């Protein structure tokens, strides 16, 4: 991945194990939630799924989300919220970066060092 938008203290966090191509993500873990700092170098289609509530702010690029049947595009500076248990899907475009809060302590694990 080329130059990260995230500063060194974020890049020094554990890398999140997110099963999507072209993503680099850093995990800030708490007792009852996670904050993920994500960057994408490839377009990614997100299949429909649901989980605990999620809030995000777009730092770069754009994402199309279908939340409970409503499609919207979010770009730099936009915020989105997905309530607990609401089905959603979407498309993430190369160059996208965000900070995402998950109201779930185990949404993602840490990548194992290989």
N, C-alpha and C positions, 0 to 999 in steps of 0.2 A: 504494500500500500504506500502511496506517495505521502507527501507531507500531511500530517494529521492536523485537524483544527484544534484538537485538545492539547492543553499544556501538559508538561511533564508530570505534575502530581496526579492528573487523571490517567495518563498512559501508564503510570506506575501501579494503578489498581489491578487486581486480578482480571484476566481476560474472561469474559462471559462465554459460555459454551452455547451458542445460538445456532440451531441447525438450518442456517440459510447460507447460500453462496454469496461471496463478495462482501461479507460484513466483518468489521472489526469492532468489538464492543468491550467496554470496561465496566466492571461490576462494583458498585458500592453496596455492601450488604449490611442490613440492620436486622434486629430481632423480629420485626413484623413487616418489613417491606424491602424492596430493592430499588435502586436507581441505576439505570443503565445509560451509558454514554455510547452512542452508536454512530458508525460511519459506513457508508456503502459505496463500493466501487463498481457494482454491477446492478442492472435492473433486476428486481426480485418480485415475483408474484406471491402474495400471501393468500393461502387457502383460507376458507371460512373456518373460524374457530371461536372459542370463548374462554374466559378465565376471570379472575378477580379484576377489580377496576384498574384502569390504566389512564394516566395523564401524560401528555407529552408536549414538548415545545420544539418546533422546527428551527434548527440553527442554520442549515444550508439546504438548498435543493427543494425537491417537492415530493409529496406522497399523496396518492389517491386512496381514500378509505371509504369503504361501504360499511356504515355503522347502523345496524338495525334497519337495513334496506335503503338507507339514504346515502348517496354517493356525494362526497365533497373532496376538493383538492386543497391541500394545506401546503403553504410555502413559507419561506424564511420569516420568522417572527410570529407565525400562527401557532395557536394552541389547540389541542384536541382532548376530548375526554371520552372514554369508553366505560360505561357503567358495568358493574359486576354481572356476569352471565349474559351479556348482550353479544349476539353473534356479529362478527365483523370479518372483513377480508380487505384486500387492497393490492396496490402496486406501489413499490418503492423504486424510485428512479436513481440511477447512478449519480453520485455526488451528493446524495442525501445524508444529512447528519442531524441527530436530535438528542435530547435528554428525555428519558422516559422513566416515570415513576410507576411501579407496580405495587399495588396493595396486597402483596403476596411475598412471603419471605423466601419461597423456593421456586419462583417462576423459572429461573435459570441457575445452573450450576457454574462452577469455574472450569475452564479448560484444564486438562491435565497436561503437565509438562511432558513433552515427548522427545 
